[in-house]
Amino acid sequence: MTLIVPLGALLAIGVYQLISGIAEPPAVEITTIGYVDEAGGFDDYTTQGNIELVRFDTPDDATEALVKSDIK
């Protein structure tokens, strides 16, 4: 009897995890990060997995985008 309650709880947790994993796939959130490239030499590899790099020509442009919450 002592083992039935914890095993039942573990079974319930497992079933919940299984159902929630099948029912709704996790949402993919892309993180946008800004950088200032005044020289214009960094154009390749701006997307890596869930991270997207956005180039700005001046620090003022980057600050404006940061204030608007367009970038992190």
N, CA, C and O of each residue as an XYZ file, in Angstrom:
288
protein
N       0.826     -1.196      0.000
C       0.000      0.000      0.000
C       0.868      1.258      0.000
O       0.497      2.278     -0.580
N       2.016      1.175      0.649
C       2.896      2.333      0.746
C       3.457      2.712     -0.621
O       3.673      3.895     -0.882
N       3.693      1.754     -1.484
C       4.251      2.033     -2.801
C       3.200      2.422     -3.835
O       3.538      2.997     -4.870
N       1.955      2.121     -3.575
C       0.909      2.377     -4.562
C       0.709      3.872     -4.801
O       0.561      4.293     -5.948
N       0.702      4.668     -3.757
C       0.464      6.112     -3.901
C       1.587      6.788     -4.697
O       1.289      7.515     -5.644
N       2.870      6.581     -4.352
C       3.926      7.218     -5.162
C       3.962      6.701     -6.607
O       4.198      7.477     -7.533
N       3.734      5.415     -6.801
C       3.722      4.879     -8.160
C       2.552      5.435     -8.967
O       2.691      5.715    -10.157
N       1.415      5.591     -8.326
C       0.264      6.197     -9.002
C       0.539      7.645     -9.383
O       0.155      8.093    -10.463
N       1.210      8.377     -8.487
C       1.556      9.768     -8.786
C       2.546      9.843     -9.942
O       2.396     10.683    -10.830
N       3.551      8.978     -9.943
C       4.515      8.956    -11.042
C       3.848      8.577    -12.358
O       4.174      9.136    -13.405
N       2.929      7.644    -12.309
C       2.192      7.256    -13.504
C       1.359      8.425    -14.027
O       1.311      8.665    -15.233
N       0.710      9.143    -13.127
C      -0.097     10.297    -13.530
C       0.776     11.386    -14.153
O       0.387     11.995    -15.150
N       1.942     11.634    -13.581
C       2.861     12.631    -14.135
C       3.331     12.200    -15.522
O       3.390     13.017    -16.441
N       3.661     10.934    -15.672
C       4.102     10.430    -16.972
C       3.029     10.546    -18.033
O       3.314     10.942    -19.163
N       1.800     10.205    -17.683
C       0.691     10.312    -18.630
C       0.467     11.773    -19.010
O       0.235     12.078    -20.180
N       0.533     12.675    -18.038
C       0.360     14.106    -18.314
C       1.439     14.612    -19.270
O       1.137     15.337    -20.218
N       2.688     14.236    -19.027
C       3.789     14.659    -19.895
C       3.606     14.112    -21.309
O       3.853     14.818    -22.287
N       3.183     12.888    -21.413
C       2.971     12.270    -22.719
C       1.861     12.973    -23.485
O       2.021     13.280    -24.666
N       0.752     13.225    -22.833
C      -0.384     13.869    -23.493
C      -0.056     15.311    -23.860
O      -0.391     15.750    -24.961
N       0.585     16.053    -22.973
C       0.893     17.451    -23.280
C       1.942     17.558    -24.383
O       1.933     18.529    -25.140
N       2.833     16.597    -24.488
C       3.820     16.607    -25.563
C       3.218     16.303    -26.913
O       3.682     16.819    -27.929
N       2.199     15.479    -26.942
C       1.538     15.122    -28.195
C       0.533     16.198    -28.603
O       0.432     16.537    -29.782
N      -0.200     16.730    -27.645
C      -1.296     17.642    -27.942
C      -0.824     18.976    -28.504
O      -1.373     19.445    -29.501
N       0.164     19.591    -27.901
C       0.594     20.902    -28.353
C       2.115     20.956    -28.447
O       2.800     20.912    -27.425
N       2.642     21.050    -29.651
C       4.093     21.146    -29.788
C       4.582     22.477    -29.223
O       3.858     23.471    -29.271
N       5.776     22.505    -28.700
C       6.278     23.743    -28.111
C       6.451     24.823    -29.176
O       6.896     24.553    -30.291
N       6.095     26.032    -28.812
C       6.222     27.153    -29.740
C       7.692     27.539    -29.879
O       8.420     27.630    -28.891
N       8.107     27.762    -31.103
C       9.489     28.154    -31.369
C       9.566     29.676    -31.306
O       8.913     30.376    -32.080
N      10.358     30.165    -30.391
C      10.515     31.603    -30.236
C      11.889     32.006    -30.754
O      12.910     31.489    -30.299
N      11.907     32.917    -31.695
C      13.170     33.388    -32.254
C      13.603     34.631    -31.491
O      12.858     35.607    -31.401
N      14.802     34.588    -30.950
C      15.362     35.711    -30.220
C      16.121     36.597    -31.199
O      17.008     36.130    -31.913
N      15.768     37.866    -31.225
C      16.409     38.816    -32.125
C      17.398     39.656    -31.336
O      17.029     40.330    -30.375
N      18.653     39.608    -31.749
C      19.723     40.337    -31.078
C      20.317     41.326    -32.070
O      20.630     40.966    -33.205
N      20.470     42.561    -31.641
C      21.026     43.584    -32.511
C      22.497     43.818    -32.237
O      22.971     43.649    -31.113
N      23.217     44.214    -33.285
C      24.628     44.566    -33.142
C      24.941     45.711    -34.095
O      24.288     45.874    -35.126
N      25.941     46.496    -33.738
C      26.359     47.623    -34.562
C      27.588     47.201    -35.354
O      28.587     46.757    -34.788
N      27.498     47.345    -36.677
C      28.600     46.978    -37.566
C      28.884     48.164    -38.483
O      28.447     48.198    -39.634
N      29.618     49.126    -37.955
C      29.900     50.336    -38.722
C      30.821     50.059    -39.903
O      30.769     50.777    -40.902
N      31.653     49.045    -39.810
C      32.576     48.722    -40.897
C      31.909     47.889    -41.988
O      32.392     47.857    -43.120
N      30.812     47.219    -41.666
C      30.094     46.417    -42.654
C      30.766     45.101    -42.987
O      30.600     44.588    -44.093
N      31.518     44.547    -42.059
C      32.256     43.325    -42.344
C      31.636     42.051    -41.816
O      32.192     40.972    -42.018
N      30.506     42.143    -41.149
C      29.907     40.962    -40.530
C      28.533     40.729    -41.144
O      27.528     41.216    -40.626
N      28.486     39.989    -42.244
C      27.220     39.749    -42.932
C      26.800     38.284    -42.938
O      25.632     37.981    -43.182
N      27.717     37.383    -42.679
C      27.417     35.958    -42.755
C      26.955     35.417    -41.405
O      27.237     35.989    -40.351
N      26.247     34.315    -41.469
C      25.825     33.565    -40.282
C      25.004     34.424    -39.318
O      25.273     34.446    -38.117
N      24.022     35.117    -39.837
C      23.196     35.959    -38.979
C      22.029     35.201    -38.363
O      21.330     35.743    -37.508
N      21.808     33.974    -38.775
C      20.771     33.147    -38.168
C      21.404     31.851    -37.699
O      21.964     31.093    -38.492
N      21.308     31.606    -36.401
C      21.860     30.400    -35.795
C      20.801     29.799    -34.880
O      20.588     30.286    -33.770
N      20.150     28.764    -35.332
C      19.118     28.125    -34.514
C      17.959     29.079    -34.278
O      17.325     29.536    -35.229
N      17.681     29.379    -33.020
C      16.580     30.269    -32.652
C      17.047     31.698    -32.408
O      16.321     32.488    -31.805
N      18.236     32.038    -32.863
C      18.788     33.378    -32.659
C      19.002     34.032    -34.017
O      19.619     33.457    -34.914
N      18.482     35.241    -34.146
C      18.671     36.010    -35.374
C      19.400     37.301    -35.023
O      18.971     38.047    -34.143
N      20.504     37.557    -35.716
C      21.286     38.766    -35.497
C      20.871     39.824    -36.508
O      20.799     39.559    -37.708
N      20.597     41.034    -36.008
C      20.177     42.136    -36.861
C      21.262     43.207    -36.823
O      21.653     43.671    -35.753
N      21.745     43.594    -38.010
C      22.830     44.573    -38.112
C      22.275     45.991    -38.144
O      21.268     46.268    -38.797
N      22.954     46.883    -37.424
C      22.639     48.305    -37.449
C      23.894     49.064    -37.841
O      25.005     48.670    -37.488
N      23.709     50.162    -38.577
C      24.849     50.942    -39.046
C      25.386     51.891    -37.975
O      26.584     52.173    -37.934
N      24.503     52.377    -37.115
C      24.935     53.327    -36.086
C      24.411     52.888    -34.726
O      23.407     52.181    -34.639
N      25.091     53.307    -33.669
C      24.588     52.999    -32.324
C      23.219     53.621    -32.054
O      22.427     53.066    -31.292
N      22.938     54.762    -32.668
C      21.634     55.398    -32.462
C      20.500     54.549    -33.033
O      19.436     54.442    -32.423
N      20.723     53.948    -34.192
C      19.709     53.058    -34.773
C      19.475     51.842    -33.878
O      18.338     51.413    -33.687
N      20.545     51.300    -33.340
C      20.427     50.138    -32.454
C      19.710     50.510    -31.167
O      18.883     49.745    -30.670
N      20.021     51.682    -30.624
C      19.359     52.137    -29.399
C      17.874     52.344    -29.635
O      17.055     51.990    -28.787
N      17.521     52.912    -30.775
C      16.110     53.124    -31.100
C      15.356     51.796    -31.189
O      14.239     51.679    -30.684
N      15.959     50.806    -31.826
C      15.325     49.485    -31.925
C      15.226     48.823    -30.559
O      14.256     48.119    -30.278
N      16.219     49.042    -29.713
C      16.192     48.469    -28.365
C      15.089     49.101    -27.528
O      14.410     48.407    -26.772
N      14.905     50.402    -27.655
C      13.848     51.092    -26.913
C      12.470     50.618    -27.371
O      11.551     50.499    -26.561
N      12.330     50.349    -28.669
C      11.055     49.856    -29.210
C      10.837     48.371    -28.919
O       9.786     47.825    -29.254
N      11.818     47.715    -28.301
C      11.780     46.279    -27.989
C      11.761     45.420    -29.248
O      11.236     44.307    -29.233
N      12.333     45.932    -30.339
C      12.472     45.133    -31.553
C      13.610     44.130    -31.428
O      13.599     43.084    -32.076
N      14.587     44.451    -30.596
C      15.749     43.590    -30.387
C      15.985     43.447    -28.901
O      15.380     44.145    -28.088
N      16.889     42.518    -28.552
C      17.284     42.341    -27.151
C      18.719     42.746    -26.990
O      19.259     42.677    -25.886
